[in-house]
Amino acid sequence: MPKIKPISDLRNYTEVLKEVDATSRVYLTRNGHGEYGILTMAEIDELDRYRAAYNLFAKLQSAEKRANHEGWIDADHAENEI
């Protein structure tokens, strides 16, 4: 369950950071509105891997659409290009 705290609680940031783990994020508010989220490094690494996989998938999908529109090349032609 996420914990929601005012940003002013960061005055005692060690106590706030003790509440952060992989199963419980801490969200910080400013003037009553959500502003920031504190994540562990493991969560950030995982998000980066998901982002990289998503970007790769999007590029592959774009390339497939282009190949379907412009036509595919055979393996011999690809080898000659390399």
C-alpha positions in Angstrom: 0.0 0.0 0.0 1.5 3.4 -0.9 2.1 6.0 1.7 1.2 9.6 1.0 3.1 12.3 2.8 3.5 16.0 2.5 6.8 17.1 1.0 7.6 18.9 4.3 8.1 15.5 5.9 11.4 15.4 4.0 12.9 17.5 6.7 13.3 14.2 8.5 14.1 12.3 5.2 15.7 9.3 6.9 12.4 8.4 8.5 10.6 8.8 5.1 13.2 6.7 3.3 12.9 3.9 5.9 9.3 3.4 4.6 10.3 2.9 1.0 10.7 -0.6 -0.3 9.7 -2.6 -3.4 6.2 -3.2 -2.1 5.5 0.2 -0.6 6.2 3.4 -2.4 6.1 6.8 -0.8 4.3 9.6 -2.7 5.0 13.2 -1.8 2.4 15.9 -2.1 2.8 19.7 -2.5 -0.1 21.9 -1.5 -2.3 18.8 -1.3 -1.5 17.5 -4.8 0.7 14.6 -5.8 4.1 15.8 -7.0 6.8 13.1 -6.5 7.2 9.4 -5.9 10.2 7.8 -4.2 11.3 4.5 -5.7 14.0 2.1 -4.8 17.0 1.7 -7.3 15.7 -1.8 -8.1 12.4 -0.4 -9.2 14.1 2.3 -11.3 16.2 -0.4 -13.0 13.1 -2.5 -13.7 11.3 0.5 -15.1 14.3 1.3 -17.3 14.3 -2.3 -18.7 10.6 -2.0 -19.4 11.1 1.3 -21.2 13.9 -0.1 -23.3 11.8 -3.2 -24.2 8.9 -1.0 -25.1 11.0 1.3 -27.3 12.5 -1.8 -29.0 9.1 -3.3 -29.7 7.8 0.1 -31.1 10.8 0.3 -33.4 10.4 -3.3 -34.6 6.7 -2.7 -35.1 7.5 0.4 -37.2 10.1 -1.4 -39.2 7.6 -4.3 -39.9 4.9 -1.8 -41.1 7.5 -0.1 -43.4 8.7 -3.5 -44.7 5.1 -4.5 -45.4 4.5 -1.3 -47.2 7.8 -1.0 -49.2 8.5 -4.7 -49.5 10.8 -7.2 -47.8 14.2 -8.1 -49.1 15.6 -11.7 -49.3 18.5 -13.0 -47.2 21.0 -12.8 -50.0 20.3 -9.2 -50.6 20.6 -8.5 -46.8 24.0 -10.3 -46.7 25.2 -8.2 -49.6 24.1 -5.0 -47.8 26.0 -6.0 -44.7 
